[in-house]
Amino acid sequence: MNDIVDITLVGLISAYIFILILLFIVRIKGINREREILIASIRMTLQLTIVGYILVYVFENPSPLFTISIIIIMESFAIFNIFKRVKEGISKDLKKIIALSMTIGTLTSILFFLFIVVGIEPWYKPQYFIPLAGMLIGNSMTGISLGVERLVDGFDSRYDEVETALMLGANSKKASKKIVNNAFDSAIMPTINSMMGMGIVFLPGMMTGQILSGISPITSIKYQIAIMLGITGSVSLTVIIFLQLGYKTFFNNREQLK
């Protein structure tokens, strides 16, 4: 059960044939994406290789300082990536709300998941803390990215509707309720869809990795159920904090649209 089949260097290189297939397809279709595909492939390879060697060192030398430093880097990169993903320009106030929501929402979920659900000891054990935190942060990043886009688009497309509601006596919260609700719905739908197809349509990465490493499928299933619930909670918490604070940045102190 614990016999792990390692991938040889030749086997790993042969996997890049899938990139060649993709390049061939976009070339014959006239889709100008060759450069992006090549850059993405090279970046993915380099980044994962570097991270792999860093994690080997961190796992062999567990320390609270290393674990905390890596979490700070992951949070910072996730927040920066959200800023970069949003096509429309966002205000400084909204950027502050994004950073605050990501930090509070993900850290709360991570600490609860690791201390209460898993119960790791010591708390900074990197083999658990880093990969589990990465999944929660990564999915929360995707959720907030969608939430930001829908919130900004909503205020752009429903500007007149919101302004009319304000003129009729509604406060800013009531006037923007539909926009906030639609943004929350869009942000959590990918997570809900993942849960719907999990186990039958596809086996998630964490569960697959544990099974390949020789862990019992039953144990892997328990971890996967727990992490999926943790992801759902983290996405929901970060997005709702963002939306409840974020919509206010579109109004001034007198509850008028900026």
Secondary structure, 3 states (H helix, E strand, C coil): CCCCCCCCHHHHHHCCHHHHHHHHHHHHCCCCCHHHHHHHHHHHHHHHHHHHHHHHHHHHCCCHHHHHHHHHHHHHHHHHHHHHHCCCCCCHHHHHHHHHHHHHHHHHHHHHHHHHHHCCCCCCCHHHHHHHHHHHHHHHHHHHHHHHHHHHHHHHHCHHHHHHHHHCCCCHHHHCHHHHHHHHHHHHHHHHHHHHHECCCECCHHHHHHHHCCCCHHHHHHHHHHHHHHHHHHHHHHHHHHHHHHHHHHECCCCCEC
